[in-house]
Amino acid sequence: MSLQLIWSLFSAHPAKLINILALLFAFPGSWLLHATRRREQRALANLASQGESRSRTLQARALDDATVRMNRFFYRFGFACLGLALLVSWISTRF
């Protein structure tokens, strides 16, 4: 595809291309949030099946600090990606 053809697509439909960019931000962010939540639920289910703790608060404390920090980082990064996608999508409505 030539650069002239790509530029003509952008000039003809700028809002569509900006929305595609928003989707490119939203998909990895949503996947990261989903994967992090599943990993967290599996870890808690594993602890519950081992019988190490009886209540949910004790299960949350049973996770080591590194795992909690990693999950917190992934949640922040995933929500930041979704926020950026929302911002880019909102900007595309201005064109």
ABEGO torsion letter per residue (X at the ends): XBAAAAAAAAAABAAAAAAAAAAAAAAAAAAAAAAAAAAAAAAAAAAAAAGABABAAAAAAABBAAAAAAAAAAAAAAAAAAAAAAAAAAAAAAX
